[in-house]
Amino acid sequence: MRIIAGIARGRRLRGPDGWTTRPFPDRAREAVFSSLGALVEGAVVLDLFAGTGSLGLEALSRGAGETTFVERDRPALGVLHRNVEAVGLGGTIVAADVDRFVAGPPGRYDLVFVDPPYDLPLASVARILEELEPAVTDGGVVVVHRRRGEEPPLLGSLVLADRRRYGHAEIWRFTMARGAEPS
C-alpha cells in the first residue's frame, strides 16, 4: 500500500502484523481521488475507521488543508501514528469509537471517508451517516466503502451521487445538498 499522488507520492504505508481487515483498494482509492479533483485542495477531511490512514494521508498528499483520523483499534492506532509520522504531512489522530465521535459535535468537514469493517451492519453505517450530516459542509462529499451487493441508505441531505464496484467492494459517494430533503 502506498500514497498514489501528490507531494508524498510513492511513500509506502505500513499495516499491522497479522491484520485481518481489508484496506481500501488502491485502484478504488485512485479512482475516488481522481473523481474528487479540485475538491481535495484545501479541504478539511475526516477519515473515519481510519486504519492505516491511507485515505486521509492521500488527501493530505494531494493538498487537503487538514485531516482528522478516527480509529479505536489499538494495533491500527499504532500503525496509524507511525504512518502519519513517516509521511510527515500532519493530521490529528483521535483514538475513539466512531459512534461516539459523530454523536458529539465533531466539527465541519468538506470531505469525509467512511471505511468501516464489512461486518458492521448496514443499519449502523446508516446511523453514522445520519449523525454525520450536520458536520458536512454544503457541497461536501462523503465516500463510503462497503461490501458489494448492499444497497446504499436513503438519507436526508446526503444524496447518493455515484456508486462504483471494485471487485468485492463498492464505493458510494454522497454529496451534501441541504434543502434537498423531502418536505
C-alpha distance (Angstrom), angle and dihedral (degrees) to the residues before:
residue distance angle dihedral
M1 . . .
R2 3.79 . .
I3 3.79 144.7 .
I4 3.81 105.2 -88.9
A5 3.81 103.9 -158.0
G6 3.78 145.9 -2.0
I7 3.78 131.0 48.1
A8 3.81 93.9 -30.8
R9 3.81 94.3 44.6
G10 3.79 113.5 156.2
R11 3.81 94.8 15.2
R12 3.80 108.7 142.6
L13 3.80 120.3 -128.6
R14 3.77 124.4 -148.0
G15 3.79 127.4 -130.5
P16 3.81 127.2 -157.6
D17 3.81 116.6 -91.4
G18 3.79 110.5 -97.0
W19 3.79 92.5 5.6
T20 3.79 109.9 173.5
T21 3.81 97.0 -167.6
R22 3.77 121.6 95.0
P23 3.81 122.3 -119.7
F24 3.79 124.2 -132.0
P25 3.84 101.6 -85.6
D26 3.84 113.8 -103.6
R27 3.80 91.9 -131.9
A28 3.80 91.4 51.4
R29 3.82 92.0 45.1
E30 3.79 90.4 52.2
A31 3.82 91.7 49.2
V32 3.81 93.1 46.8
F33 3.78 93.4 50.6
S34 3.80 92.0 45.2
S35 3.81 89.4 53.6
L36 3.82 91.9 48.0
G37 3.79 91.9 54.8
A38 3.80 114.3 159.0
L39 3.82 92.9 3.9
V40 3.81 88.6 83.2
E41 3.82 94.8 58.2
G42 3.82 107.7 101.2
A43 3.83 92.7 -9.3
V44 3.78 124.3 152.4
V45 3.81 102.0 -127.6
L46 3.81 133.0 -161.3
D47 3.81 118.5 -163.1
L48 3.83 109.1 -165.8
F49 3.81 119.2 -166.4
A50 3.80 82.7 14.3
G51 3.81 99.0 -178.1
T52 3.81 106.2 170.6
G53 3.80 91.0 -1.1
S54 3.80 93.0 -118.0
L55 3.81 94.9 143.5
G56 3.79 97.6 45.6
L57 3.80 92.3 42.1
E58 3.79 91.0 49.5
A59 3.81 88.2 52.3
L60 3.82 91.4 50.7
S61 3.80 90.8 47.9
R62 3.80 88.9 53.4
G63 3.80 93.9 51.3
A64 3.82 108.0 -84.4
G65 3.78 111.9 160.8
E66 3.79 96.3 -134.3
T67 3.78 140.4 -13.9
T68 3.79 132.4 -153.2
F69 3.81 115.4 -158.3
V70 3.83 118.0 -157.5
E71 3.81 118.2 -165.2
R72 3.81 133.6 145.8
D73 3.82 103.9 -175.2
R74 3.83 108.9 103.0
P75 3.83 98.5 -143.7
A76 3.81 90.3 46.2
L77 3.82 90.5 48.6
G78 3.80 90.7 54.9
V79 3.79 91.5 51.7
L80 3.80 91.5 43.1
H81 3.82 91.1 54.6
R82 3.82 90.7 49.2
N83 3.82 92.9 47.8
V84 3.81 94.0 47.7
E85 3.80 89.8 49.1
A86 3.82 94.0 45.2
V87 3.82 94.4 49.0
G88 3.80 89.5 47.7
L89 3.80 99.1 -153.6
G90 3.80 97.4 115.0
G91 3.76 128.5 -124.3
T92 3.78 135.5 168.2
I93 3.79 117.9 -102.9
V94 3.80 117.5 -153.5
A95 3.81 115.5 -167.1
A96 3.80 98.6 -151.2
D97 3.76 146.3 114.8
V98 3.82 109.1 -91.9
D99 3.84 92.4 -132.1
R100 3.79 91.0 56.9
F101 3.79 93.2 42.9
V102 3.82 95.2 53.6
A103 3.83 92.5 41.9
G104 3.80 90.1 61.7
P105 3.77 123.7 61.2
P106 3.83 96.2 -78.0
G107 3.82 97.7 178.0
R108 3.81 131.4 -112.1
Y109 3.79 123.6 -56.2
D110 3.79 136.0 -171.9
L111 3.79 94.9 -164.2
V112 3.81 127.8 26.4
F113 3.79 128.4 -174.5
V114 3.81 117.7 -159.6
D115 3.81 111.4 -171.4
P116 3.82 106.4 161.9
P117 3.79 125.9 170.8
Y118 3.79 111.2 -82.5
D119 3.81 90.0 -119.3
L120 3.82 92.0 62.5
P121 3.81 103.0 105.9
L122 3.79 117.3 -110.5
A123 3.82 89.4 -122.0
S124 3.82 88.8 60.8
V125 3.81 91.1 49.2
A126 3.82 89.9 50.2
R127 3.82 90.6 50.4
I128 3.82 90.8 50.7
L129 3.81 90.5 50.3
E130 3.82 91.5 49.1
E131 3.82 91.0 50.2
L132 3.78 89.3 47.7
E133 3.82 96.8 53.0
P134 3.85 96.6 89.5
A135 3.82 90.3 51.9
V136 3.83 95.4 56.0
T137 3.81 115.8 91.6
D138 3.81 121.1 -126.6
G139 3.79 106.4 -80.2
G140 3.80 90.0 14.8
V141 3.79 121.6 143.5
V142 3.81 132.1 -131.6
V143 3.81 117.4 -163.1
V144 3.82 117.3 -162.5
H145 3.82 126.3 -167.7
R146 3.81 114.3 -155.1
R147 3.78 141.8 155.0
R148 3.78 114.4 -78.5
G149 3.79 115.2 -98.0
E150 3.81 100.8 38.0
E151 3.79 120.8 118.1
P152 3.81 116.8 -121.4
P153 3.80 112.5 -116.8
L154 3.79 121.3 -107.9
L155 3.78 107.6 -117.4
G156 3.79 136.1 -175.7
S157 3.79 109.1 -115.3
L158 3.80 98.0 -2.5
V159 3.78 104.7 88.7
L160 3.80 121.7 -164.6
A161 3.81 104.6 -116.2
D162 3.80 101.6 168.6
R163 3.79 141.1 8.8
R164 3.82 122.2 -168.3
R165 3.80 134.3 176.6
Y166 3.80 124.1 -140.1
G167 3.80 111.5 177.9
H168 3.83 106.7 -65.2
A169 3.81 92.1 -10.3
E170 3.77 134.9 83.2
I171 3.77 126.5 -159.0
W172 3.79 117.4 -152.6
R173 3.77 118.8 -165.1
F174 3.79 117.5 -160.7
T175 3.80 124.9 -172.4
M176 3.80 123.8 -153.9
A177 3.79 109.3 -118.5
R178 3.79 107.9 168.1
G179 3.78 111.1 -160.7
A180 3.81 90.6 32.5
E181 3.79 94.2 98.4
P182 3.79 117.9 106.0
S183 3.81 115.4 -94.5
